[in-house]
Amino acid sequence: MKKDLIATVLIEKPIDEVWNHWTNPLSIKIWNIPFEDWHCPKVINNLKDGGSFFFRMEHINGHDGFDYTGIYDKIIRYESIASTCNDGRRNLVEFQSSANNTIIKETFEPDKTTPLAVQQDFTDSVLKRFKRFVEQQ
């Protein structure tokens, strides 16, 4: 059994701005990519308890990609988003306000086939891209 992986980032913006960019489909399409040569061409985000999400991430050339899909279990505005992926893995994103900054902590169950280091690097990369995106707004 693999332990949960954790990724954190400090964003120099207030929590309401961070929350809005984390949950807005138009923003998600811009920041939710792990590498410069990837994109997120489709986002459906029904942000409510029991609502579903669908994020398509793929290489720009279209030869490699995947769908990140699941259901929101519990949403507490400006505090946390708990979800379960369609493959049964759980994810928790926590938002903490600190002065005029926001800390995001993402805790997620790794999949069983991808090396842990690859999954950690992937999530760290996405959070860093999110940070850059939000701080430039």
VMD Tcl script that draws the C-alpha trace (Angstrom):
set ca {
  {0.00 0.00 0.00}
  {1.41 3.35 -1.02}
  {1.14 6.33 1.28}
  {-0.56 9.55 0.22}
  {1.51 12.12 -1.62}
  {1.45 15.78 -0.56}
  {2.25 18.91 -2.54}
  {2.13 22.48 -1.21}
  {2.59 25.94 -2.62}
  {2.45 29.49 -1.24}
  {0.70 31.95 -3.54}
  {1.12 35.66 -3.03}
  {-2.54 36.47 -3.59}
  {-5.60 36.54 -1.30}
  {-7.63 33.40 -0.87}
  {-10.68 34.60 -2.84}
  {-8.57 35.17 -5.97}
  {-6.80 31.84 -5.53}
  {-10.09 29.98 -5.04}
  {-11.64 31.59 -8.10}
  {-8.74 30.63 -10.36}
  {-8.59 27.10 -8.92}
  {-12.28 26.50 -9.67}
  {-12.98 28.57 -12.82}
  {-12.95 26.39 -15.98}
  {-11.42 29.17 -18.10}
  {-8.53 29.52 -15.64}
  {-8.13 25.75 -15.26}
  {-7.60 25.41 -19.02}
  {-4.61 27.74 -18.73}
  {-2.81 26.50 -15.60}
  {-3.73 22.80 -15.38}
  {-0.84 21.41 -17.41}
  {2.33 19.75 -16.19}
  {4.69 20.65 -19.04}
  {5.13 23.53 -21.50}
  {4.34 21.29 -24.48}
  {0.99 20.15 -23.02}
  {-2.41 21.80 -22.84}
  {-5.80 21.31 -21.21}
  {-8.27 21.65 -24.10}
  {-11.44 20.63 -22.25}
  {-12.66 21.39 -18.73}
  {-16.05 20.65 -17.22}
  {-16.29 21.63 -13.58}
  {-19.57 21.19 -11.72}
  {-18.28 22.53 -8.39}
  {-20.76 21.28 -5.79}
  {-21.05 18.33 -3.43}
  {-21.79 15.37 -5.72}
  {-20.86 17.34 -8.83}
  {-18.50 15.93 -11.42}
  {-15.29 17.20 -12.97}
  {-13.58 16.40 -16.25}
  {-10.17 17.79 -17.23}
  {-8.53 16.62 -20.47}
  {-4.74 17.04 -20.41}
  {-2.67 16.15 -23.44}
  {0.50 16.77 -25.37}
  {0.01 19.57 -27.89}
  {0.68 17.10 -30.74}
  {-2.22 14.95 -29.45}
  {-0.17 11.76 -29.23}
  {-0.20 11.49 -25.43}
  {-2.82 12.51 -22.91}
  {-5.33 11.50 -20.30}
  {-8.65 12.45 -18.73}
  {-8.75 13.41 -15.06}
  {-12.32 12.74 -13.93}
  {-14.28 12.23 -10.75}
  {-16.85 13.45 -8.26}
  {-16.66 16.17 -5.63}
  {-17.34 14.68 -2.22}
  {-17.32 17.79 -0.01}
  {-16.63 21.43 -0.82}
  {-16.12 24.09 1.83}
  {-15.69 27.42 0.07}
  {-12.25 28.97 0.66}
  {-11.24 25.98 2.83}
  {-11.19 22.63 1.05}
  {-12.23 20.49 -1.88}
  {-12.46 16.73 -1.33}
  {-12.96 14.52 -4.36}
  {-12.82 10.94 -5.56}
  {-11.45 10.12 -9.00}
  {-13.32 7.70 -11.21}
  {-10.62 5.10 -10.44}
  {-11.43 5.37 -6.69}
  {-8.43 7.43 -5.58}
  {-9.16 10.24 -3.14}
  {-7.84 13.80 -3.28}
  {-8.02 16.69 -0.82}
  {-7.08 20.27 -1.65}
  {-6.86 22.61 1.35}
  {-6.68 26.40 1.19}
  {-5.24 28.41 4.07}
  {-5.18 32.20 4.22}
  {-2.01 33.73 5.63}
  {-2.05 37.56 5.67}
  {-2.63 38.43 2.01}
  {-1.24 35.09 0.80}
  {-2.72 31.63 0.35}
  {-1.22 28.22 1.02}
  {-2.54 25.31 -1.02}
  {-1.92 21.80 0.25}
  {-2.91 18.92 -2.00}
  {-3.02 15.41 -0.55}
  {-3.68 12.61 -3.00}
  {-3.64 8.85 -3.27}
  {-1.12 7.75 -5.88}
  {-2.08 5.38 -8.65}
  {-0.63 1.88 -8.48}
  {1.26 1.86 -11.79}
  {3.09 5.18 -12.11}
  {6.28 5.61 -10.05}
  {5.72 7.78 -6.97}
  {8.45 10.25 -7.96}
  {6.79 10.82 -11.33}
  {3.42 11.48 -9.69}
  {4.98 13.84 -7.14}
  {6.87 15.75 -9.86}
  {3.70 15.99 -11.93}
  {1.66 17.49 -9.10}
  {4.46 19.81 -7.99}
  {4.78 21.05 -11.57}
  {1.06 21.77 -11.89}
  {1.01 23.66 -8.56}
  {4.03 25.75 -9.60}
  {2.32 26.59 -12.88}
  {-0.84 27.54 -10.96}
  {1.23 29.82 -8.70}
  {2.83 31.59 -11.69}
  {-0.53 31.99 -13.38}
  {-2.34 33.44 -10.36}
  {0.48 35.76 -9.31}
  {0.61 37.24 -12.83}
  {-3.09 38.14 -12.78}
}
mol new
graphics top color blue
foreach p $ca { graphics top sphere $p radius 0.5 }
foreach p [lrange $ca 0 end-1] q [lrange $ca 1 end] { graphics top cylinder $p $q radius 0.2 }
display resetview
